[in-house]
Amino acid sequence: MDRLLNVQQVAEVLGTGVRFPRRLIEERRITFVKVGRHVRIPESAVSAYVAEHTVQPVAVRRAALRRVA
């Protein structure tokens, strides 16, 4: 069973304010669970969101940089 986080906890994990996870929920961009009137987000959904939106660096050769500049 996955741990369910409230909006404040998700904001702390992501390093954002509470408005950002609430917007993710409103736009249905992250998986969430309704428990009565409360909204909870599984820890795995937060991890998946971070992994999906992680941008890998591009390796650039120094010679290519000199030609451009």
Buried (B, 14 or more C-beta within 10 A) or exposed (E): EBEBBBBEBBBEBBEEEBEBBBEBBEEEEBBBEEEEEEBBBBBEBBEEBEEEEEEEEEEEEEEEEEEEE
